Amino acid sequence: MTSRLEAASSGSHWDTAAFKRRLRRRRSAEKRFKWYGIGAVLLGIFFVFMLFSSIAINGVGAFWQTQIQLDIYFDPAEISEANLYSANYGKLVKQAMYSQFPEVAKRKEKRQLSRMVSVGADVMLQDLVTSDPSIIGTTQSLWFPIDDSFDMLYKNDFGRDPDKGGAGLISKNQLGWFDTLVEKGKIESRFNKRYFTAGDSREPELAGLRGALMGSFFTILVTLAISFPVGVAAACYLEEFAPRNKFTDFIEININNLAAVPSVVFGILGLAVFINFFGLPRSVPLVGGLVLSLMTIPTIIIAGRAALRAVPPSIREGALALGASKTQAVIQEVVPLAMPGMLTGTIIGIAQALGETAPLLMIGMVAFIVDVPGGPLDPSTVLPVQIFLWADSPERAFLEKTSGAILILLAFLIAMNIVAVIMRRRFERRW
């Protein structure tokens, strides 16, 4: 026994070759594990970068629109004060196009020439004349959206080479006319304001996000108005007032389970309860907000209870010692201190609801809605569903519209999560 202690104290055990080999293997294993972790993180960052890069490359074109300049003569023979809303504005656009190429005489060629301008040009002229009838009899140089096929041609030459796709969409005559207009400076790429000010359309060059953005706004407004007070009140009751028994344990288990239920289940529940039973209209933000509230409330309750537990018991005990009731202590002292954590959980829950699609598809918010909603009871769609609709469209120009909408949705989600992090770091107290 004495010899073993002396050997250990002399340090001969730590100098053996076997121990040094084991130490080297352990350190090598630790280094490998470290590099495995770094490699996994870098691989994840690489895939995320590739995903965002692909979306950005495809979506940046949605914020720019190819337009054509035409000299429109507002012929008094065609337009008068009596027929501002029924005049043939399409004829004015065609005449302006024909004037660019006077040599075009055949009916088929004229039809091909007029198709280069978006079908919405006549509506734009009507809006312009009805807002200012004094322009009747004058010639105005105006910019109009070009047809989506030529928009893709101007941006990435899609349709020029049959081997690269787009064969049959653009004729040789149209290619020649298009190149001539580009040389004359009649075609330019401009910021696409319609993308943010117009509603949905079957024509890609006329489609916009305003309807979906307003629908998302009203839907999230209803969701926040219902889920926040209900979630905070439920969290306060379960954490501060509810007795500890089997019933409350059953409620807590079900709340935790509801937070993990697939979102489509809430859509089926909303279809059965709010639409079929209560008879609420389909495809309105009110029903969408009610469905998303059911999905968001468990998240807010869980976050709220965690924030309440983080408040030290001394706060409650001090309030009670000064004569406050249990309700006064909770409402006036505990809840204000836990509010930053509750708001953080609420923002995260709302951000999750903003990106949901499946429950809203179940309640009919997948309909094609052109008009911009003016309230929670107007038919509308939301941004994720609009992305779903555009992604299913056959026109190639909708690809960049879809990617652009994804970029806007991701920007909203990232902004909301950043706000949640800032609020937690700024207002959360360290006890």
C-alpha positions in Angstrom: 0.0 0.0 0.0 2.8 2.3 0.9 4.6 1.6 -2.4 1.5 2.5 -4.4 1.0 5.8 -2.7 4.7 6.6 -3.2 4.4 5.7 -6.9 1.3 7.8 -7.3 2.9 10.7 -5.4 6.1 10.5 -7.4 4.1 11.1 -10.6 5.4 8.0 -12.4 1.8 6.9 -13.3 1.2 10.1 -15.3 4.4 9.7 -17.2 3.7 6.3 -18.6 3.4 5.8 -22.4 0.0 4.2 -22.1 -1.4 7.2 -20.3 0.0 9.6 -22.8 -1.5 7.6 -25.6 -4.9 7.7 -24.0 -4.6 11.4 -23.3 -3.7 12.1 -27.0 -6.6 10.0 -28.2 -9.0 11.9 -25.9 -7.7 15.2 -27.0 -7.9 14.1 -30.6 -11.5 13.0 -30.1 -12.4 16.3 -28.5 -10.9 18.2 -31.4 -12.7 16.0 -33.9 -16.0 16.6 -32.0 -15.3 20.3 -32.1 -14.7 20.3 -35.8 -17.8 18.1 -36.4 -19.9 20.8 -34.6 -18.3 23.6 -36.6 -18.8 21.7 -39.8 -22.4 21.1 -39.0 -23.0 24.8 -38.3 -21.2 25.8 -41.5 -23.2 23.3 -43.5 -26.4 24.6 -42.1 -25.4 28.2 -42.8 -24.4 27.2 -46.4 -27.8 25.6 -47.1 -29.6 28.6 -45.6 -27.5 30.9 -47.7 -28.3 28.9 -50.8 -32.0 29.0 -50.0 -32.1 32.7 -49.5 -29.8 33.4 -52.5 -32.1 31.4 -54.8 -35.2 33.2 -53.5 -33.5 36.6 -53.8 -32.2 35.9 -57.3 -35.7 34.9 -58.5 -37.6 37.5 -56.5 -35.7 40.7 -57.1 -37.2 41.0 -60.5 -40.7 41.3 -59.0 -39.8 44.8 -57.6 -39.1 46.0 -61.1 -41.4 46.2 -64.1 -40.8 46.6 -67.8 -42.8 49.5 -69.2 -43.4 50.9 -72.6 -43.8 54.6 -73.5 -46.7 55.5 -75.7 -48.0 58.9 -77.0 -51.8 58.6 -76.4 -54.1 61.0 -78.2 -57.3 61.4 -76.2 -59.5 61.7 -79.2 -62.7 63.7 -78.5 -64.5 61.7 -81.1 -63.9 58.6 -78.9 -64.2 60.2 -75.4 -66.6 62.7 -74.1 -68.1 63.8 -70.7 -71.0 61.4 -71.5 -69.0 58.2 -71.9 -66.1 58.6 -69.6 -66.7 55.0 -68.2 -67.8 53.4 -71.5 -65.4 54.8 -74.0 -63.2 52.4 -76.0 -59.8 53.2 -74.3 -58.3 50.0 -75.8 -58.6 51.6 -79.2 -56.5 54.5 -78.1 -53.7 52.2 -76.9 -53.8 50.2 -80.2 -53.6 53.4 -82.3 -50.6 54.5 -80.3 -48.9 51.2 -80.9 -49.7 51.3 -84.6 -48.2 54.7 -84.9 -44.8 53.3 -83.7 -44.7 51.0 -86.8 -46.7 52.6 -89.6 -45.5 49.9 -92.0 -47.5 47.2 -90.2 -50.7 46.8 -92.2 -51.9 43.1 -91.9 -54.5 42.4 -89.4 -52.6 39.5 -87.9 -49.5 41.6 -87.4 -51.5 44.4 -85.9 -53.0 42.0 -83.4 -49.5 40.8 -82.5 -48.3 44.4 -82.1 -51.2 45.4 -79.8 -50.6 42.3 -77.6 -47.2 43.6 -76.6 -48.9 46.1 -74.2 -50.6 44.8 -71.0 -54.3 44.3 -71.2 -54.7 46.6 -68.2 -53.6 49.7 -70.2 -57.1 50.6 -71.1 -58.2 50.5 -67.4 -55.3 52.8 -66.6 -56.4 55.3 -69.2 -59.9 55.2 -67.9 -58.8 56.0 -64.4 -56.6 58.8 -65.7 -59.5 60.4 -67.7 -62.1 60.0 -65.0 -59.8 61.7 -62.5 -58.9 64.5 -64.9 -61.3 65.0 -67.9 -59.5 68.1 -69.0 -56.9 65.9 -70.8 -59.5 65.0 -73.5 -58.3 66.4 -76.8 -54.6 66.4 -75.8 -51.7 64.0 -76.4 -50.0 62.6 -73.3 -46.8 60.6 -73.2 -47.5 57.8 -70.8 -45.8 54.6 -69.5 -47.7 51.3 -69.4 -46.8 47.8 -68.2 -45.7 45.6 -71.0 -47.0 42.1 -71.4 -45.4 39.5 -69.0 -43.8 37.6 -71.9 -41.9 40.7 -73.0 -41.2 41.6 -69.4 -39.3 38.3 -69.0 -37.7 38.9 -72.4 -36.3 42.2 -71.2 -35.1 40.9 -67.9 -33.4 37.7 -68.8 -34.0 37.1 -72.5 -36.5 34.4 -71.8 -38.3 33.6 -75.1 -35.6 34.8 -77.4 -33.8 31.5 -77.7 -36.2 28.5 -78.3 -33.6 26.2 -76.8 -33.9 28.0 -73.4 -37.7 27.8 -73.2 -40.5 30.2 -74.1 -40.8 28.9 -77.7 -44.0 30.0 -79.3 -44.8 32.8 -76.8 -43.1 35.5 -78.9 -43.1 35.6 -82.7 -40.2 36.8 -84.8 -42.1 39.9 -85.8 -42.6 40.8 -82.1 -38.9 40.2 -81.4 -38.0 42.7 -84.1 -40.5 45.3 -82.9 -39.4 44.8 -79.3 -35.7 45.4 -80.2 -36.6 48.5 -82.2 -38.6 49.9 -79.3 -35.6 49.2 -77.0 -33.3 51.1 -79.3 -35.6 54.0 -79.4 -35.7 54.2 -75.6 -39.4 53.4 -75.5 -38.9 50.5 -73.2 -37.5 50.8 -69.7 -37.4 48.9 -66.4 -39.0 50.9 -63.6 -39.8 50.3 -59.9 -43.0 48.2 -59.7 -45.3 50.3 -57.6 -48.3 48.2 -58.6 -46.7 45.3 -56.8 -47.6 47.1 -53.5 -50.7 49.0 -54.5 -52.7 46.6 -56.6 -54.7 43.5 -55.8 -54.4 40.1 -57.4 -54.8 39.5 -61.1 -54.7 36.7 -63.7 -52.1 38.8 -65.6 -48.7 38.6 -63.9 -47.7 42.2 -64.9 -50.8 43.5 -63.1 -50.8 41.4 -60.0 -50.0 43.0 -56.7 -49.8 42.2 -53.0 -51.9 44.9 -51.5 -55.0 42.7 -51.1 -52.9 40.0 -49.4 -51.1 42.5 -47.2 -54.3 44.0 -46.0 -55.9 40.6 -45.5 -52.9 39.6 -43.4 -53.1 42.8 -41.4 -56.8 42.4 -40.5 -56.3 38.7 -39.8 -53.3 39.3 -37.4 -55.3 42.2 -35.8 -58.1 39.8 -34.9 -55.7 37.2 -33.8 -53.9 39.6 -31.5 -57.1 41.1 -30.1 -58.3 37.6 -29.1 -55.2 35.6 -28.2 -53.3 38.1 -26.1 -55.9 38.9 -23.4 -57.1 35.3 -23.3 -53.6 33.9 -23.2 -52.4 36.3 -20.5 -55.5 35.8 -18.4 -55.3 32.0 -18.6 -51.6 32.1 -17.8 -52.2 34.2 -14.7 -55.0 31.9 -13.5 -53.1 28.7 -14.0 -49.9 30.0 -12.4 -51.2 32.2 -9.6 -54.8 31.1 -8.7 -55.6 27.6 -9.9 -55.4 24.9 -7.2 -53.0 22.0 -7.8 -55.2 19.0 -8.5 -55.8 16.5 -11.2 -58.1 18.8 -13.1 -55.6 21.6 -13.5 -52.9 19.0 -14.3 -55.1 17.7 -17.1 -55.6 21.3 -18.4 -51.8 21.9 -18.4 -51.1 18.7 -20.3 -53.7 19.6 -22.9 -52.3 23.1 -23.3 -48.8 21.7 -23.9 -50.2 19.2 -26.4 -52.2 21.9 -28.3 -49.0 23.8 -28.8 -47.7 20.8 -30.8 -50.9 20.0 -32.8 -50.5 20.3 -36.6 -52.0 23.6 -37.8 -54.3 21.9 -40.3 -56.3 20.5 -37.3 -57.1 24.0 -36.2 -58.3 24.7 -39.7 -60.7 21.7 -39.6 -61.9 22.9 -36.2 -62.5 26.4 -37.5 -64.4 25.0 -40.5 -66.6 22.8 -38.3 -67.3 25.4 -35.6 -67.1 28.9 -37.0 -68.4 28.3 -40.5 -70.6 25.2 -40.4 -72.0 25.7 -36.8 -72.0 29.5 -36.3 -72.5 30.3 -40.0 -69.8 32.9 -40.4 -68.8 33.7 -44.0 -65.9 32.0 -45.6 -62.7 33.7 -46.7 -62.9 36.6 -44.3 -60.1 37.8 -41.9 -62.5 37.5 -38.9 -62.7 33.7 -39.3 -59.0 33.5 -40.1 -58.2 35.4 -37.0 -60.4 33.2 -34.9 -58.7 30.1 -36.2 -55.2 31.5 -35.8 -56.1 32.6 -32.2 -56.8 28.9 -31.3 -53.4 28.1 -32.5 -51.6 31.0 -30.9 -53.2 30.9 -27.4 -51.3 27.8 -26.2 -48.0 29.4 -27.1 -48.9 32.6 -25.2 -50.0 30.7 -22.2 -46.8 28.7 -22.0 -44.6 31.8 -22.4 -46.8 33.8 -20.0 -46.5 31.1 -17.3 -42.7 30.9 -17.7 -42.5 34.7 -17.3 -44.7 34.6 -14.2 -42.5 31.9 -12.6 -39.4 34.1 -13.3 -40.8 36.8 -10.9 -39.3 36.2 -7.4 -41.7 35.1 -4.7 -40.5 38.1 -2.6 -42.5 40.4 -4.9 -45.7 38.6 -4.1 -44.9 38.3 -0.4 -44.0 42.0 -0.1 -47.3 43.1 -1.7 -49.3 40.7 0.6 -47.4 42.0 3.6 -48.4 45.6 2.8 -52.0 44.6 2.8 -52.7 43.9 -0.9 -55.1 41.1 -1.8 -53.9 38.2 -3.9 -55.5 39.7 -7.0 -54.0 43.1 -6.4 -50.5 41.6 -5.9 -50.7 39.7 -9.1 -52.3 42.4 -11.3 -50.4 45.4 -10.0 -47.0 43.9 -9.1 -46.4 40.5 -10.7 -47.9 40.9 -14.2 -46.1 44.2 -15.0 -42.8 42.6 -14.2 -43.7 39.5 -16.3 -45.1 41.5 -19.2 -41.9 41.7 -21.2 -41.7 37.9 -21.3 -45.4 37.7 -22.1 -45.0 40.2 -25.0 -42.0 38.2 -26.3 -44.1 35.0 -26.4 -47.0 36.9 -28.0 -44.8 38.3 -30.8 -43.3 34.9 -31.5 -46.8 33.3 -31.6 -48.1 36.0 -33.9 -45.1 35.6 -36.2 -45.8 31.9 -36.4 -49.5 32.6 -37.2 -48.4 35.1 -39.9 -46.7 32.3 -41.8 -49.5 29.7 -41.6 -51.2 28.5 -44.7 -52.9 25.2 -44.0 -55.6 26.3 -41.5 -56.6 29.2 -43.7 -56.9 27.0 -46.8 -59.4 24.9 -44.8 -61.7 27.9 -44.2 -61.7 29.0 -47.8 -59.2 31.8 -47.9 -57.7 30.3 -51.1 -60.3 32.0 -53.3 -59.2 34.4 -56.1 -59.8 37.9 -54.6 -59.2 40.9 -56.8 -60.6 43.7 -54.5 -58.6 45.0 -51.6 -60.4 44.3 -48.3 -61.6 47.3 -46.3 -62.3 45.4 -43.1 -62.3 42.0 -41.2 -65.6 41.0 -42.9 -64.6 41.6 -46.5 -63.4 38.6 -48.5 -59.6 38.4 -48.7 -56.6 36.3 -48.7 -53.4 36.4 -46.8 -49.7 36.6 -47.8 -48.8 32.9 -47.4 -52.0 31.8 -49.3 -51.2 34.4 -52.0 -47.7 32.8 -52.4 -49.4 29.4 -52.6 -51.8 30.6 -55.4 -49.0 32.2 -57.4 -46.8 29.2 -57.1 -49.5 27.1 -58.7 -49.9 29.5 -61.7 -48.5 28.3 -65.0 -47.1 31.6 -66.2 -43.4 31.9 -65.7 -43.6 35.5 -64.7 -45.5 34.4 -61.5 -42.2 32.7 -60.4 -40.6 36.1 -59.6 -43.8 37.3 -58.1 -43.9 34.3 -55.8 -40.2 34.7 -54.8 -40.7 38.4 -54.1 -43.7 37.7 -51.9 -41.6 35.2 -50.0 -38.9 37.8 -49.5 -41.5 40.2 -48.0 -43.0 37.5 -45.8 -39.5 36.6 -44.5 -38.7 40.2 -43.9 -41.8 40.5 -41.7 -41.0 37.4 -39.8 -37.4 38.4 -39.2 -38.5 41.9 -38.1 -41.0 40.5 -35.6 -38.4 38.1 -34.2 -35.9 40.9 -33.9 -38.4 43.0 -32.0 -39.1 40.1 -29.7 -35.3 39.7 -28.9 -34.9 43.4 -28.4 -37.8 43.6 -26.0 -36.6 40.6 -24.0 -33.1 42.0 -23.7 -34.2 45.5 -22.9 -37.0 45.0 -20.5 -36.4 41.6 -18.9 -35.0 41.9 -15.4 -32.3 39.7 -14.0 -33.2 38.6 -10.5 
